[in-house]
Amino acid sequence: MGRKPIQIRNAKVNNLKDVNIDIEYRSLTVFVGPSGSGKSSLAFDVLYAAAAFEGTASGVLKFFRKSGSDFKVSGLPTRTIGIEQQLYSDSEIENIGNFTGFSAEVINNISKVNPSNIVNCHICHGKGYLKDIDPSRIVKKSNYAVTNGVFTPAVKKLAGLNTQTWRRFCSKYLCNPSLEWSKINEEIRIKILFEGTEYFKGIIPSLQEYLAHPYSSKSLKDLEEEIPYYLKKHACGTCKGKGVIGNLGDDVKGELDDLIQRGLINFDSDELKWLKLLKLEKLNLFDPVFGLSGSEMRNLRLFLSLRGPKKNSLIIIDEPTAGLLPTEAEKIIEILQDVKEKGHAVVVVEHRTEVIAAADKVVAFGPESGSRGGKIVFEGKAKEYFIKKAPKLNQMQCRYPNVFKDSRTKRPNEPKFLIGQFSQWHNFVNFEVNIPMERWTCICGPIGSGKTSYLDAAYAICDKTPVAWQGRSKLIERKNHDAIRRPHMVTPDPIGQHPGSTPATYIGLWSKIRDLFAGLPEAKKHKLTESHFSFNTKQGQCGKCKGQGFEKTEHGYEVCPGCHGSRYRQHILRCLYHGQSIADINKMDVRQAEGFFKETAAVCYYLDWLSDLMLEYLILGQPSNSLSGGESQRVKLTVELCKKYGNRALYLLDNPFRGIGDSAVSILADILRQLTARKNTVVIAENNPAIAKKADWLVFLGERKGNALTIMYEGPGSQCPDNVWKMYF
């Protein structure tokens, strides 16, 4: 007799409307529906959050809000694994063996056969890799004066180097303050960079101190963004990247498949199969984690998460096939089937047809997004879903974007090409970029082929300050980069990890709303400023829950008795704008806020962009770290589009179509086309054939051969030969 199912009853979290559902073990259940329809809410804010409260969940970094009356979950297993979309940040400085824990197993097995004194490296603390400030990347413009372009304002502020301190320094050391950096005596340059003086601190020591003990300061906010560009990541010289000191054996090279054959690391038959399906068997434990591509890192995290749990666990995965080619997606499906057969309950949030077709049960949410969603509109077998419900469910009501409705710019028939050649770029040699300007280009290719590196290189070519690429590579040649006013990189990384961060705050909308409230007669009467209308400040937030709106008790997460969930101090809620308090505005979704603020152009400008990018269901006070990767990217794109840069911009987007579903693809595609109609250039990394064929230009990358980039096809998306796609079907 099989294990009883997991039962969810009366789920009313976020937009869910009293949802009831059973999740079976030894079964693959796929949640589908439009973005914002409630599928992720049930998967993560209900199922995973219930397991997290019981202390049996691991893997997810998201923030959850719930109270004891929001839902009931019974039948949870003793272990729940959550696997998010979140992409890996290359700020981790360690080797793959240390990151995965595989090195410890290898060392243990070597010690059994050949006892030796193997210890963690005391320099890198077992990580194998180090990070430090690279002096060659600090100098921004060597043909400028020290206080006028050599260093960024944030770096100068950190070191205390300003016009006054610089003139004092020059007076003592007999140096012309207007002299170009490249013409300053080398001894003086060394003093400025490495030693410092009684007038200001050395540039490098200041940055090293900040790196060791970073601190938050609004005046140094730019430095947080600049620091990654100043870093060099290199193998530890003491252990040569291995993370340990001692005799591992000269013939131990570190590749997983070799270590497996030698019996130095052990996997069961399923795990060995998954390694090959995910193309991980050639990983070298002594290589750095930051050398992996985003897709490679995501596959590694998937493998690590799935190899641990034994029978009767709950596995929740958010869009495991996002950004993959069809053949790569099929391999993920095969792995999901293997995991299911081990007796686990597997829940997947997905849009991909192939994954839905492989499901034992399909649960469709809708009928639309936000307040118009949150219901189960179909529950049953995959075959029934496609026959009875799919055509109707796929017709999501998306409004046609109108921001560019007056844009009718005619594009030239023969575009210029943005060209760049690097002798080395990331892990590639002789890397070339070739992109038509004022067009929409799609970059396709298998895992590790260089899609993200291609976007990074395009950014570096057009960067007005070489900080982004200086020191990492040698740029041999670039053409037509001056025609780009500014490049914008938009990635699906989370937009905020703090629960007080919201999409409305991130795009600058919330400051406009706070200004409105601060201008009310009631606010002026009680001397309330913009800061009082934020639940992230001491002036505005409830003193009991610190702006959270809830408290954790022995019975669960309960609404804060001090503010009753409003997150604000009570006297602030007496200020009403057209009858609504600031807490009421927080609870509105974008669609509702558009109607409420229809007479306020400054606010509607931001709301219209969110709606045009299919985010009309987002709640204004929703935590930023509750967003999916696709939603985060569209919020970031909103920020860029709200800046009114006009034309001649370069937009670089990594999988922007993630999470929107087939019904909304044409809407986002139209926005990208309209951007190019305004003399902007758009480049996306995307592996969906239906999307790639819509692009003006397609660059199809092939399997990487050593360190060389290979290109299978370059040309119009609609003209890509079928045989190129069939190679990866």
N, C-alpha and C positions, 0 to 999 in steps of 0.2 A: 504493500500500500504506500502511495506517495505521500510526501509531506503536504500538510494543509497549506492553502495559498495565503499570501500576505493580503490582508483586507484593509482597504482605505474607505472610511466612511465620513460623510458630511464635511468634505474638504471645502473650505471657504477662504483659502489664502489667496492674496492678490486678487485676480479677477475670477478665480474659480467659484462656481455657483453650485455649492452643495453636491460635489462630485462623489460618486461611489464606484469603486472598481476593485477587482481581485487580480492579483499578480501571481501567476503559477510558477512553481519551480520546474526545472528541466524544460524551460520554455523561453523563447525569444519574443518579447513584447516590444513593439515599436510605436512610439507616440508621434503622431504627425499633425500637421495643421499650419495655418499661417503664422508668421512671426508675431509673438505677443498673444497667441490664442489661449495659452495656459498650459501647454505641454511641459515646458521647463519648470513651471511652478509646481506641477504635480510631481515631476521626477525629482527635483532638487529641494524645493521649498516645503514639500510635504514628506516624501519618502526618505530622502537623505537626511533632512532635518530631524525627522523622528528618530532615525538611527543615531544621529549625532548626539541628540539629547540623552539617549540611553548609553552613550559612550562606546558604541560598537561600530562607528563609521570612521573611515580614513580616506584621504586623497583630495578632498575638495577644500578650496580656500574661500569659497563664497560666504557671504554674510546672510543669515536667515533671520526673519522676524516671524514670530508666531506666538499665539497664546494657547492656553489649554483647551479652549472651546472652538478653535479653528478647524480641528479635524481629529479623527481617531484612527490610529494605525495599530493593527494587531498581526501577530504571526511573523514579526521580523526575525531574521536569523541572528546568530551570534556575531556575524561579521558582514559589514556592508562596505563596498568599495565604490567610490565616486571618481569618475574620470572626466575632467572638463575639457573644453576646447582650448583653454588657455595655452598660449605659446610660451616657449622657454626664452628667458632673457639671457643674453650672452655675458651678463655681468658675473656669472658663476665662474670662478677660476679654480678648476680642478681637473684631474684626468678622469676618463670614463670609468676606469676601475674603481676609483675612490667614490665617484658619484653613485655607481650601481651597487657597490659593496662586493663586486666580484673579485677584486684584488685580495681582499681578506681571505676568501675561500682558496684562491690560488696559493697564497703564501702559507696558509695552514697545511695544504696538501704537499707543498714542496718541503716544508719543515718535517713532515712525517717521514718522507723518503730520505732526505738529506739534512739532518739537523744542522741548523746554522743560526747565527745571531742576526735575525732580520728585524729591524726596528723602523718605526715611523721616522721619516725625515724631520729633524728638529727645525729646519729652515722653513719648509712649506707646510709643516704639520700634516704630512701625509697626502696633501692635495696634488703634488707633482708640479703644479704651476703657480706662478706668482704674478701679481700685477703691480705696476709702479708707474710713476709719472715719466713720460718720455719727453726730455728737453726739446727734441726736434719738433714736437707738435705744439709747443707753447707759443712760439713766435708766429704771430698771425700774418704780419706783413713786414718783411725785413727792410723794405725801402721806405719805411715811415719812421717818424720820430717816436721815442719811447712812450710818451703820453698821448700820442695821436695815431694809434693804429697797430703798434707792435703787439700789444696784449689786449685782450678783451676787457671791457669795463669791470666785469665780475672778478677777473683775475687781479686787476690792479687794486680793486677795493679790498680783496682778501689780504693782499700783501701790504696795504697801506701806502701804495704808490699813487700819488696824485701830483698835480702840477707844482704845488708848493714844495712837497718833499723832494721832488725830482730836481727842482732848481737849487735847493740847498745841497743836495748830493753833488750836482754838477759844479757848484761853486767851490766845494771842498776838493774835488778830484780833478778840477780844471778840464771839464768836459763841456762841449757846446751842447746845450739842452735841445737844440733844434736839429742836431746831427742824426742822419739816418742810422738805424740799428746796424746795418751791415758795415758801416764805416766807423763804428765805435771801437776803440781799442779792445782787444780780446780779453785782457785782464779785467777791464771794467765790466764787460758783458758777463764774465764768469761770476764776478761779485754780485751783479744784479740778479742773476739766475740762481746761483747756488749758495751764496754767502750772506747777502743782506748787509745792511749798515745800521747805524744809529738812527737813520731817517725812515727806513722802511725795511720790512722783512724780505728775505730772499724769496723769489717766485716759487722755485721748486720746493723748498722746505715748507712754505705756506700751504701749497697744494698737497704735499705728503701728509701734513698734519690734518688737513681737512679730510683727506681720504681715510685716515686712521680713525678720526673722530668727527664724522659729519654732523653738522648742526643745522637746524632749520632757521632760516632768516629770510624775510621777504626781500631784503635788499640783495641777497645772494641767490635768489631763486634761479637766475640764469645759469649760475655755476653748476647747479644740479644737472642741467641739460648738457653743459659743456664737458664735465668731468670725463664721461666715457670716451670722448675724442682725444683726451690727453693721456690716456692709459696705453701702456704696452703690456701685452700678455705674453709671457715667455716661460719656457720650461725651467724648472728649478735647477740651477747649476750643480747643486750638491748631490741630488738624486737622479738628475738627468730625466726628469719627468715621470719617474716610476713611483714616487711618493714614499719609497722605503730605501733604507740603506742596509746593505748586506748582499749576500750571494744568492741571487735568484737563478743563477745558471746562465751562461753566455748565450745558450740557444733558445732561451725563453724570449720570444719577440713580442708577445702580448696580444696576438690576434685570437679572437674568440674560437674560431673553428680549429685552430692549431691547439689551443689549450684544452678544448673538448676532446680531441683525438688523443692527447697525452694523458687524459684522465685527471687533469689538474683542476677541472671545474665540471660539475655534473648537472645535467638537465634531464628531465624525463622525456619520453618520446614526443609528447605533445609540444613541449617547450622547444625541442630541437626543430620541430616542424614550423613553429611560429617564428623562430629566429630566421629561417630561410624565407618564409613568406613576407616577413617585414624587412628583409635584406639587412639584417643586423649581424650575420655570422662573421662578416669580415671586419667588424669593429676591433680596433686595437685599444686595449685597456690603458695603454700609456699615452694615447692621444688626448688632446684637450677637449672638454665638453663644448667649449665655445667654437670649436671647429665644425661642429655638426650643423647641418641645415635645420630649419624649423621643422620640416616634415620628418627628418631623421630623428630629431629629438622627441617629437610627438610619438613616433613609433616605439622608441626606446621606453618612454614613460608608459605606453600602453602595455608593452611586454612585461615591464617590472610590476605593474599593477595586477596583471592577469595571472602571473606565475605563482603568486602567493596563496590565494584562498583555496581551501579544499572544498569538499562537497557542501551543498546547501547554503551558499552565500548569496547575497544580493549584489549584483553588479549593475551600476547605473552609468551609462556612457553618453556624453553629449556630442552628437554629430561626428562619429569616428571616421567617416569617409569624406569629410569636408576637404575640398582642395585636391582630391586625388583623381588620377586618371581612372577610366573604367576598369582596367585590369587590376590596378592597385586596390580599388574598392572591392572587387570580387575576392581578393585575398583576405581583406578585413572581414568580409561576410563569412568566409570559411573558418576564420578564427572564432567568430561569434558563435557559430554552430558547434565548434569543438567545446567552447566554454559552457554552452547550454547542456551538452551531453554529459558534462561532468556533474550535473545535478544542480547547477546554479539557476537562480532566477535572473535573467538578463533583461534589463530595460534600456532601450536605446531611443534617444530623441533624434529624429532624422527627417530629411526631405527627399533623400535619394530613392528613386523607384526600385532599384535593385535590392536595397536593404528592406524596403517595405514588402517586396515580393517574397523575401526569405523569412518573413515573420510568421510565428505561430498565431499571434494575435496582433491585430492593428487597432489602435485606439486613436480616433481622429478628434481633434479639438476645434472649436469654432463657435458659431459659423464664421466670425471675423476675428478681429484682434481687440485687445483692451477690454473696455466695458461691454463691447458687443460680442465678446468671446467668452471663454471660461466654461463652456458646456461640452459634454461628450456628444458629438453628432454622429459618431459611428463606432461600433465595437464589434469585432468579429474576425473572420478569416481574411487573409490577404486577397484571395480570389474574389470574395464577396465585395471587398472594398473597391477593387478595380472595376467590377461589373456594375455595381449598384450606386456607389457613392462618389468615387473619385472625380468623374467629370463635373459634378455639381460642386464638390468641395474645392476643386482647383480654381474655381471662378471667384477668387477673393476680390472684394470690392476695393480697388486701389484708385485713388484720385489721380488724375493726370497732372503732372507737375506743371506749374504755371509761372515759376520764377523767371524763366527765360522767354516768356511768351512773345516779347517784343524783339527778340534777337533773330535777325534774318541775315547775318553776315555771310557773304559768299566766300567759300574757300577756294584757294588756287587749285587748278587741276593737277599740277605736278608739285608736290610739297618738297621743301628742303628737308634734309635729314640731320638729326642730332647725332654726331659721331664722336666716339671716344675709344682710344686704344690704351690699354694698360699692360705693362710688362708682367705685372702680377696683381691679382685682385682676390682677396680672401684666400681660398685654397686653389685658385686657378692661375695658370700662366697664359700670357698672350690673350688677355680677355678683351673682346671687342663688343661695343654697343652701337647699334644702328637703328634709329627710331625716326619715323616720319613725323614732322612737326605739324601741329594743328590737326592731328588725327588721333583716333583711339586705337592703341596697340594692345594686343593680348599676348602675354608670354605663357606658353604651355610647356609641359615636360614632366617626366617622371621624377620621383623623389631623388633629391641630391643632384639634379641636373644643373642647377644654378639659377632658378627663377628669381629667388629673393636677392641673390647676388647681382643679378641683372638690374633689378630695381635700384639697389644700393649704388651701383656703378653709374646709372643714369643720374642719380641725385648728385654724386660727387662731381660729375662732369659740369653740372650747372651751378654748383655751389659757389657763391660769390666770395666766400671766405673759405680757404682750403682746409680749415680745421677738420672738416668731416672726413677727409681722406689723407691728409698730410701724414707721412710716416708709415701708413699702412701699405702703400703701393707707389709705384712710379707711373705717373700719367705720361704716356709718350706723346699723344696727340689728341686734340679735341677741336671740333668744328661746329659752328653755329650755336655755341652755348650762350653767346652774348645776346641772342634773340630771345632767350628765356629770362623773364624778369626775376622769377624766384621759383625754386622747386619746393614741392610740398610732399613729404612722405607720410602716408596715412596707413597705419598698421592695425591689426585687430587686437593688439595688446590691451589689457585692462586700462580703463581711464582713471581708476581710483580704487585703492584698497581700503580706505577708511570708510566706515559706514556713514559718516557725515557728508561724504562727497556725493553729489547728485549730477545727473546729466544737465539739468538746468543751470547749475552752478558752473559746470565745466565749459559750457558754450558761452557764458556771459549773460544769460537770460535773467538769472536770479538777481543780479545787481540792479537791473532795470526795474524789477518788481519791488525790490527793497526801497529803491528811490521813491517809487510811487507811495509806499506806505509811510516813509519818513516825511513826506510832504503833506500828509493829512493834518488838519487842524488839531485833532486829538493827539497826534504824535508830537507836534510842536508844543502843545500845551504842557505835556509831561517831559519835554526835552528828550524825546526818543530819536536816536539816529539810525542810520542804515544798519549799524551793527546789532541793534536791538532786535532786528527782524531776521536774524540768523540763528538757527539752533546749534550752530557750531561755535558761538561766542558765549562767554560767561554772562554778558549782558542780556542775551536772548534766551539761552537754553534753560530748561527746567532744572532747578538745583538738585532735585532728587535723582533723576535718571540721566542727567548730563546730556540731554537732547536726544536720547535714544528712543523714548516713547514707550519703553517697556522695561521690566525688571525680571531677572531670572530668579525663580523661587523653586521650592522642592516639588511643586506640582507642574512646573513648566515655565514658559515665558508668559508673564502676565502683564496686562496694560498697567502703566505707571499710575499709581493712585494720586500722585502729585499733579500731573498735567493731563491725566486721562487720555494719554496717547498723543496729545497734540505736539509734544516735544518743546513747547515754549512756556515761559513764565506767564501766569494768568493775566497780569495787567496788560501785557502786550497784545493779548487777544481781544482787548476792548476796542482796538483801532480797527475800524472796518472800512474797506474799500468797496463801494457799491454793495454793501451788506455782507461782505465776506472777510473773514479774518485771514491773517497770513497762513495759519494752519489749514484753513479751508482751501487756500490756493495750492498748498502742498499736496493735497489729496486729489487735485484735478489731473486728468490726463491731458495730453497735448490737444486733443480734439475738443475737449470741454473748454480748455483755456483759450483756444482760438475764438470761441463764441463769446466768452466772458470779456476778453480784452480786444474785441473787434474794433473799438474806437481808439485804441492805443497803438499807433503805428510802430513805435519803438519796440514794443513787446511782440507784436504780431510778426514782425520781420523774422525773428528767431523761430517762432512757432511755425510759420509757414515753411521754413527750410526743413524743420524736423518732420513735418507732414509730407513734404515732397520726397523725403528720403525714407518714407514708409515707417516712421517712428511715431505716428499719431496716437498710439496706444500707451506710450511711456507716461508714467506718473511723474509729475514735476519733482516730488520729494523722494523718488525712488532711489535707493542706494546705487551708486555707480558700479560697485562690484557685484551687483546682482545681474548685470547685463551679460549677454553672450558676446563671443568674439566678434560676430558680425554686427551686432548692435553697437558695440564699442567703436567699431570702425566707422559706422555711419554717423555716429555722434561726432567723431573726430573730423569726418568730412564736412559735417555741418559747420564746425568751427571755421574751417578753411573757407567755405563758401560764404559765410557770414562776414568775412573780413573785407569784402568788396575790393579785391585786388584787381578786378577787371580782367584784362586779357594778358596773353603771353606768359601764363603760368604753366608750370609742369606739375601735374598731379600723378603721384605714384601710389597705387593702391594694391595691397596684398590680399587677394581673395575677397573683394568687396561684396560679392553676391552671396556670401556665406549666410545661411539661415533665413533667406527671404522666401524660398519656395518658388516653384516654376511660374506661378501666376503673377508674380511681381517682377520677374526678370526683365520684361520689356520696359517696365517703368524706370528702373535704374539704368538700363541701357540707353534709354532716351535722354536721361540727365547727362550721361557721359557724352553722348553725341552733341548735346546742346552746349556743353563746355567747350568742345572743339569748334563749334560754330562761332564761339566768341574768341577765336584765335588762341585757345589754350591747347596744350598737348596732354593727353591722358595715356598712362601706361598701367595695365593691371596684370597681376599674376593670377591666372584662372585656368582650371583644367576641364571645365564643363564644355563639351563639344558644341552644344546648342548656343552657348554664350560666345565661345571663341569664333564661331562662324559669322557672328554678327559684327565682329570688329573690323575696322578699316584695314588693319594690318595685323598679321599673325607671325610671331617668332616661335617656332616649335623646336625646343631643345631636346636633344637625344640623351641617351645614357652617357654619363661622364666617362671618358677614357683617360684614366690616370688623372692628371691635373688639367686636362684640356677640355674646353667647352666645345660641344658638338652641336651643330644646327641641322635639323632635318628639313626645315622649310622656313622660308621668309617670303612673305607676300600677302596679298589680300586674304582676309579670313575665309571668305566664301569660296576662294579658289584653291584651298589646301587640298591636295590629292587624298582620296579615300585611303590609299595604301599607307599613308603616314599615320592616320588615326587607327587603322586596323592593326598596326604593329603593337598598339597598346590596348586593344580590346580583348 
